[in-house]
């Protein structure tokens, strides 16, 4: 799967939760509090990302790749908007 296909396979909500999950030290309960959703809701999004991208956000190195792709996508969007 290419980087673009990975990004396209995730919803904006999935991307936001992944960023928060990384910021919260990969702790679903902290992520849930940050996004005002249930712990199960975070787990749902993590499973969904894994199913749609083939990358498991519970694995540090795969989460790192996902977060870097999201950050690059946001930076490109910001550059295009300027």
N, C-alpha and C positions, 0 to 999 in steps of 0.2 A: 504494500500500500504506500502510495506517495504521501509526502507531507500534506499536499493540498487535499488529497482524498481523506486523510485523517481529520483535518480541520473541517471538511465538509460533512463528515459523519457525526460531528458533535453539534448540539444545539447551543445557542448563546448561554442558556441556563447551565448546561453541562460545563461549559468553559468557565463560567463564573464560579461554579462550585469547585471545580478542579483547582483554580487559583486559590480560593479560600482554604481548601483542604491542604494545599502545600503551605500556605501561610500559618495554618493552625497545627503544624507539625504532624500532619497525616492522622489527625484525631477526628473521627467522624462526629463525636459529641460536641466538640468545640466548633466545628464547621457548621453543625446544625444550629447552634445558638447564634452564630454570626449571620446566618441566612434566614433565621426565624422559620426553620422547617424541622421536622422530626429527624431523629437519628436514622430511622428507616428510610427517610427521603434521601438522605445523603448516600446511604448504601445503595439505594435504587439507582441513583445517578452514576455511582462508581461502577456498578454492574453493567449499566447501559453503555457507558464509555468502553468498557472492556469488550462487550458484545459487538459494538459498532466499529471499533478501531483495531481490535486484536491486541491492544496494549492495556496492561493491568495497572491502573493508578495506585494500587496498593503496593506495587513494587517501586521502590524509590527511584531507580534508574529509568523506568518507563514513565513514571510521573514526571520526572525531570524533563524527559523528551517532550511530553505533552505540554507542559507548562512553557517550555521554550518556544514551541510552535505557536502557542496562543499569544505569547508576548511579541514574537516577530510579526504575527498577523496584526496585532493592535498597533505596533509601531508603523507598519506599512500603511495602515488605514489613516493614522494620524498624519503621516507625511503627505498622503494623497489629498487630505482635507485642507492642508495648509496652503 
